[in-house]
Amino acid sequence: MRFDPSALKYNEAGLIPAIAQDATSGEVLMMAWMNIEAVEKTLETRRVTYWSRSRQSFWIKGETSGHVQELVEFRFDCDRDCLLVRINQTGAACHTNRRTCFYTSVENGEEVELMKPMG
């Protein structure tokens, strides 16, 4: 069956959450938003493309930082309202220059920083 990006369930703003996961390690690196055009561009170019809500423009991960996300596998969940992009990540995934955006944990009610920015 041919995949149709319009068959995904986008929110009222026309967006769908996309979780980026390292294709080799399984580590969850980040979450961002895609619209239908970002989905199409990602599948066409194999370079992960998001929709920036703050800039109201496309954001090709790594375009300015060099921290590129190469698409390995594109998945969606059973409800078709969330994406999982399995990727090869070059450099940091987080804008704070950390490997992952999920670098803070809550332990015994306290925030704990799990990793420092990459050197």
C-alpha positions, -999 to +999 in steps of 0.1 A: +000+000+000+014+034-010+020+058+019-001+090+019+011+117+042-024+132+043-036+100+061-016+111+092-036+129+119-023+164+124-034+187+152-055+219+147-023+238+137-015+212+110+013+197+130+023+162+142+049+154+169+080+136+157+104+118+180+139+114+168+156+082+179+192+070+172+188+041+148+218+022+162+216+028+200+178+033+204+185+065+224+157+091+222+174+123+211+146+149+207+111+157+198+100+184+173+070+191+150+064+183+114+036+195+090+026+176+059+053+194+038+080+185+063+069+149+062+071+149+024+105+167+024+120+143+049+109+112+029+121+127-004+155+140+008+162+116+037+174+147+056+150+152+086+130+184+081+109+199+109+085+228+111+097+255+135+067+270+154+087+300+166+102+309+132+072+297+112+095+281+087+111+247+077+140+236+098+163+210+082+182+196+111+219+204+108+215+229+080+233+256+100+250+236+128+262+207+108+245+183+133+227+165+105+199+139+110+200+113+082+167+094+080+171+056+084+134+047+090+101+066+091+074+052+114+041+063+127+020+050+157-012+030+157-033+062+159-014+079+131-009+110+153+028+106+163+059+100+143+091+081+151+121+090+129+150+066+133+181+085+123+218+086+121+228+117+141+259+137+134+270+157+165+246+170+191+208+166+186+200+194+212+204+231+206+222+232+239+250+211+222+241+180+241+237+145+225+200+145+235+174+170+246+164+147+274+194+154+297+175+163+328+161+137+352+139+141+384+153+121+413+138+124+447+120+155+437+152+172+425+163+181+390+195+163+380+216+172+349+226+139+333+251+153+308+271+184+300+273+200+266+296+183+241+331+197+240 
